[in-house]
Amino acid sequence: MTDATGRRRPGRLGVGVVGAGRVGAVLGSALRATGHAVVGASGISEASRERIETLLPGIPVLEVEEVVRRSELVLLAVPDDALPGLVSGLAEVGAWQGGQIVVHTSGRYGAGVLDPARAQGAIPLAIHPAMTFSGTSLDLSRLVGTTFAVTAPGPVQPIGQALVVELGGEPVIVEEEARGLYHAALAHGANHLVVLVAQAAQALEAAGIEQPGRVLAPLLSAALDGATRSADAGEGAGPGAISALTGPVSRGDVGTVAAHLEVLRALAVTSAQETAPRVAATDVPASYRELSRGATSRALAAGRIDARQAQELLDVLEEGH
């Protein structure tokens, strides 16, 4: 990258984006905005090519090997299952270069998956943003303040941290052996929250609510804000997020839980009998039962309910009750 005098700006890199999906195109655009030069991007699908055109205008669409050849920093934003084969395949053809920074965005993997590139002299970094992406320019502002998990060999961790700071994020170090647990926690929280909202919305629709999202938004936003604040405040021996729990389990209200299960079972039966259900609600009672069990055990441990109340709740939550 050069300045107005034609001289190269210090610290600026030629960035190649391999995989212009929702994450890759956005991060490439964000790096470009900080002054790095995006020298090429790869994208197979029509959606990826459209993202390149929208978020990285003027950037050439190239084959993967050519993107890597041109780049000082390679951003690998491909599906988790494709990452090991991609890295090793590029190593087999000698594509990696000494001193080249190779960054992947997979939450599942640490830096070890980049060992084939590291063996050829590349600098391996695993950087994962704890954020969901839409693949649009709206994501760029959402990067500010987002936590990024950085996993890398100790000597090069500062490089990963510096990249995250450039993007406006907040870096946290996640050790290689903890990467799987870290990613499982995020997926369990974010992905299953979406499933939970879908189930709750379906039940509200069946209850005659035309705009279930509008009803759920303030309730769930307040619950999420309270739980995440409590999670940080409850470090150590404190109850953590469960201190924000409200509702029948937190009160030991067995009768209400039993009534909930009855109407949810009826919803499941009704939806399964429909000639063309959009999505049958047969999973809803089981989800309610399992999450209520978890709420019961955590509420008991936090002193929100006593042992008698917990046992009564667990009895009514038994399958077939």
Phi, psi and omega per residue, in radians:
M1 nan 2.322 -3.101
T2 -1.978 2.719 3.074
D3 -1.639 -2.932 -3.065
A4 -1.121 -0.368 -3.132
T5 -1.579 -0.020 -3.136
G6 1.547 0.017 3.125
R7 -1.551 2.624 -3.135
R8 -1.253 2.267 3.091
R9 -1.253 2.364 -3.105
P10 -1.135 2.439 3.057
G11 1.395 -0.016 3.138
R12 -1.581 2.456 -3.042
L13 -2.123 2.704 2.980
G14 -1.488 2.016 -3.011
V15 -1.821 2.315 3.024
G16 -1.998 2.337 -3.110
V17 -1.849 2.010 3.093
V18 -1.827 1.825 -3.080
G19 1.759 1.533 -3.093
A20 -1.591 0.950 3.042
G21 -1.420 -2.776 -3.088
R22 -1.074 -0.631 -3.097
V23 -1.467 -0.869 -3.027
G24 -1.048 -0.803 -3.109
A25 -1.144 -0.673 -3.135
V26 -1.189 -0.817 -3.139
L27 -1.164 -0.638 3.063
G28 -1.064 -0.753 3.107
S29 -1.119 -0.693 3.139
A30 -1.146 -0.720 3.097
L31 -1.136 -0.668 3.102
R32 -1.087 -0.679 -3.121
A33 -1.159 -0.423 3.116
T34 -1.494 -0.031 3.083
G35 1.965 -0.109 3.060
H36 -1.295 2.715 -3.131
A37 -1.785 2.047 3.056
V38 -1.420 2.044 -3.000
V39 -1.714 -0.159 3.126
G40 3.049 2.759 3.126
A41 -2.533 2.589 3.069
S42 -1.980 2.516 3.107
G43 -2.837 2.229 -3.080
I44 -1.620 -0.803 -3.052
S45 -1.338 2.831 3.099
E46 -1.123 -0.645 3.134
A47 -1.106 -0.703 3.127
S48 -1.128 -0.730 3.133
R49 -1.156 -0.598 3.083
E50 -1.180 -0.652 3.101
R51 -1.140 -0.700 3.100
I52 -1.055 -0.777 -3.120
E53 -1.127 -0.628 -3.081
T54 -1.457 -0.833 -3.039
L55 -1.628 -0.392 -3.132
L56 -2.259 0.995 -3.078
P57 -1.041 2.387 3.110
G58 1.502 -0.086 -3.123
I59 -1.502 2.282 -3.104
P60 -1.215 2.469 3.051
V61 -1.582 2.077 -2.987
L62 -2.242 2.896 2.982
E63 -1.194 2.699 -3.040
V64 -0.986 -0.821 -3.107
E65 -1.051 -0.643 -3.135
E66 -1.238 -0.651 3.072
V67 -1.041 -0.798 -3.124
V68 -1.136 -0.724 -3.105
R69 -1.064 -0.632 -3.068
R70 -1.449 -0.214 -2.864
S71 -1.774 2.531 2.935
E72 -1.620 -0.490 3.041
L73 -2.242 2.108 3.130
V74 -1.827 2.145 3.111
L75 -1.770 1.926 -3.139
L76 -1.692 1.875 -3.121
A77 -2.147 1.187 -3.080
V78 -2.063 2.864 3.115
P79 -0.985 2.600 -3.089
D80 -0.901 -0.819 -3.055
D81 -1.156 -0.404 -3.119
A82 -1.525 -0.298 -2.981
L83 -1.119 -0.883 -3.098
P84 -1.027 -0.765 3.140
G85 -1.140 -0.642 3.116
L86 -1.120 -0.819 -3.099
V87 -1.117 -0.819 -3.123
S88 -1.209 -0.626 3.115
G89 -1.109 -0.722 3.095
L90 -1.184 -0.555 3.080
A91 -1.170 -0.679 -3.119
E92 -1.083 -0.538 3.126
V93 -1.688 0.158 3.074
G94 1.202 0.558 -3.045
A95 -1.366 -0.513 -3.083
W96 -1.277 2.604 -3.052
Q97 -2.130 2.559 3.094
G98 -1.053 2.305 3.130
G99 1.443 -0.119 3.121
Q100 -1.258 2.364 3.093
I101 -1.547 2.195 3.127
V102 -2.044 2.067 -3.084
V103 -2.052 2.244 2.961
H104 -1.998 2.739 -3.038
T105 -1.939 0.217 -3.133
S106 -1.237 2.342 3.052
G107 -1.334 -0.517 -3.057
R108 -1.196 -0.709 -3.006
Y109 -1.749 2.623 2.963
G110 -1.621 -2.633 -3.119
A111 -1.417 -0.279 -3.081
G112 -1.050 -0.543 -3.132
V113 -1.133 -0.294 3.135
L114 -1.641 0.168 -3.109
D115 -0.971 -0.671 3.097
P116 -1.056 -0.618 3.084
A117 -1.286 -0.686 3.129
R118 -1.092 -0.630 3.139
A119 -1.120 -0.379 3.109
Q120 -1.746 0.264 3.023
G121 1.712 0.035 -3.136
A122 -1.372 2.788 3.119
I123 -1.746 2.010 -3.021
P124 -1.604 2.294 3.097
L125 -2.388 2.314 2.995
A126 -1.918 2.063 -3.076
I127 -2.284 2.001 -3.078
H128 -2.119 2.081 3.088
P129 -1.401 2.266 3.124
A130 -1.466 1.215 -3.062
M131 -2.683 2.591 2.996
T132 -1.564 2.525 -3.063
F133 -2.008 2.440 3.028
S134 -1.653 -0.288 -3.096
G135 1.394 0.367 3.134
T136 -2.158 3.044 -3.131
S137 -1.127 -0.310 3.104
L138 -1.064 -0.484 -3.106
D139 -1.206 -0.427 -3.040
L140 -1.075 -0.758 3.132
S141 -1.264 -0.474 -3.119
R142 -1.287 -0.282 3.088
L143 -1.157 -0.491 -3.095
V144 -1.144 2.108 -3.140
G145 1.517 -0.094 3.121
T146 -1.261 2.442 3.082
T147 -1.384 2.338 3.067
F148 -2.047 2.238 3.029
A149 -1.418 2.191 3.135
V150 -1.968 2.150 3.061
T151 -2.228 2.172 -3.080
A152 -2.893 2.790 2.993
P153 -0.977 2.506 -3.036
G154 -0.822 -0.820 -3.081
P155 -1.102 -0.425 -3.086
V156 -1.906 0.096 3.064
Q157 -0.967 -0.696 3.133
P158 -1.041 -0.508 3.108
I159 -1.146 -0.790 3.106
G160 -1.106 -0.729 3.124
Q161 -1.108 -0.686 -3.134
A162 -1.157 -0.681 3.099
L163 -1.090 -0.742 3.135
V164 -1.101 -0.769 3.123
V165 -1.079 -0.691 3.087
E166 -1.027 -0.627 -3.140
L167 -1.358 -0.088 -3.122
G168 1.586 0.082 -3.092
G169 -1.589 3.124 3.120
E170 -2.061 1.962 -3.085
P171 -1.382 2.438 2.956
V172 -2.259 2.439 3.138
I173 -1.455 2.204 3.033
V174 -2.059 2.141 -3.098
E175 -1.189 2.692 -3.073
E176 -0.917 -0.827 -3.055
E177 -1.266 -0.250 -3.134
A178 -1.695 -0.030 -3.014
R179 -1.099 -0.725 -3.132
G180 -1.091 -0.755 3.127
L181 -1.158 -0.710 3.086
Y182 -0.987 -0.835 -3.078
H183 -1.240 -0.650 3.091
A184 -1.065 -0.690 3.122
A185 -1.098 -0.770 3.138
L186 -1.159 -0.759 -3.131
A187 -1.134 -0.734 3.123
H188 -1.065 -0.751 -3.116
G189 -1.239 -0.939 -3.020
A190 -1.336 -0.874 -3.062
N191 -1.166 -0.747 -3.095
H192 -1.339 -0.363 2.983
L193 -1.107 -0.701 3.107
V194 -1.106 -0.751 3.100
V195 -1.072 -0.748 -3.141
L196 -1.072 -0.747 3.107
V197 -1.113 -0.733 3.123
A198 -1.062 -0.714 3.131
Q199 -1.176 -0.782 3.141
A200 -1.115 -0.702 3.130
A201 -1.124 -0.687 3.128
Q202 -1.114 -0.722 3.108
A203 -1.144 -0.679 3.111
L204 -1.149 -0.696 3.088
E205 -1.051 -0.727 3.120
A206 -1.156 -0.428 3.099
A207 -1.490 0.044 3.075
G208 1.676 0.162 3.115
I209 -1.477 2.094 -3.054
E210 -1.359 -0.539 -3.125
Q211 -2.153 1.322 -3.074
P212 -1.101 -0.580 3.125
G213 -1.070 -0.663 3.138
R214 -1.156 -0.624 3.104
V215 -1.232 -0.725 -3.050
L216 -1.321 -0.540 -2.976
A217 -0.932 -0.966 -3.109
P218 -1.166 -0.624 3.138
L219 -1.137 -0.881 -3.096
L220 -1.247 -0.600 3.106
S221 -1.094 -0.757 3.125
A222 -1.158 -0.717 3.135
A223 -1.129 -0.746 -3.131
L224 -1.154 -0.748 3.137
D225 -1.098 -0.765 3.134
G226 -1.125 -0.718 -3.110
A227 -1.194 -0.745 -3.121
T228 -1.224 -0.638 3.062
R229 -1.126 -0.742 -3.138
S230 -1.175 -0.562 3.126
A231 -1.059 -0.706 3.109
D232 -1.301 -0.669 -3.106
A233 -1.246 -0.366 -3.055
G234 -1.702 0.416 3.118
E235 -1.040 2.539 -3.137
G236 1.518 -2.220 -3.034
A237 -1.561 -0.060 -3.090
G238 -1.231 2.898 -3.094
P239 -1.251 -0.327 3.105
G240 1.215 -2.527 -3.006
A241 -1.025 -0.520 -3.053
I242 -1.139 -0.292 3.104
S243 -1.155 -0.294 3.100
A244 -1.559 0.025 -3.093
L245 -1.184 2.316 3.018
T246 -2.199 3.125 3.060
G247 1.747 -3.058 -2.981
P248 -1.117 -0.634 3.136
V249 -1.131 -0.752 -3.116
S250 -1.145 -0.332 3.109
R251 -1.738 -0.105 -3.060
G252 1.227 0.506 -3.050
D253 -1.514 1.468 -3.038
V254 -1.116 -0.707 -3.103
G255 -1.069 -0.677 3.131
T256 -1.193 -0.726 3.109
V257 -1.069 -0.746 3.111
A258 -1.084 -0.714 3.124
A259 -1.140 -0.689 3.093
H260 -1.040 -0.819 -3.127
L261 -1.072 -0.651 -3.129
E262 -1.111 -0.815 -3.103
V263 -1.282 -0.550 3.118
L264 -1.249 -0.611 3.044
R265 -1.133 -0.693 3.106
A266 -1.117 -0.712 3.083
L267 -1.051 -0.758 -3.133
A268 -1.081 -0.753 3.141
V269 -1.144 -0.798 -3.115
T270 -1.075 -0.809 -3.096
S271 -1.162 -0.592 3.136
A272 -1.217 -0.426 -3.115
Q273 -1.538 -0.195 3.124
E274 -1.126 2.541 -3.074
T275 -1.161 -0.620 -3.130
A276 -2.477 1.187 -3.139
P277 -1.166 2.448 3.091
R278 -1.074 -0.942 2.983
V279 -2.577 2.078 3.129
A280 -1.085 2.507 -3.092
A281 -1.567 0.445 -3.081
T282 -1.149 -0.325 3.137
D283 -1.494 -0.221 -3.004
V284 -1.171 -0.851 3.140
P285 -1.019 -0.719 -3.133
A286 -1.129 -0.706 3.109
S287 -1.119 -0.786 3.126
Y288 -1.048 -0.763 -3.111
R289 -1.116 -0.818 -3.069
E290 -1.185 -0.743 3.130
L291 -1.206 -0.583 3.093
S292 -1.179 -0.611 3.053
R293 -1.081 -0.803 3.110
G294 -1.073 -0.728 3.119
A295 -1.103 -0.666 -3.134
T296 -1.110 -0.852 -3.101
S297 -1.136 -0.650 -3.134
R298 -1.314 -0.638 3.085
A299 -1.139 -0.648 3.084
L300 -1.130 -0.815 -3.130
A301 -1.095 -0.540 -3.120
A302 -1.523 -0.022 3.129
G303 1.387 0.263 3.134
R304 -1.330 -0.555 3.077
I305 -2.315 2.855 3.130
D306 -1.716 3.082 -3.042
A307 -1.107 -0.645 3.124
R308 -1.126 -0.796 3.124
Q309 -1.084 -0.724 -3.135
A310 -1.081 -0.766 -3.125
Q311 -1.143 -0.699 3.103
E312 -1.100 -0.709 3.097
L313 -1.118 -0.804 -3.132
L314 -1.115 -0.611 3.105
D315 -1.113 -0.783 -3.097
V316 -1.268 -0.378 -3.141
L317 -1.500 -0.070 3.108
E318 -1.086 2.452 3.096
E319 -1.002 2.314 3.092
G320 1.505 0.000 -3.136
H321 -1.151 nan nan
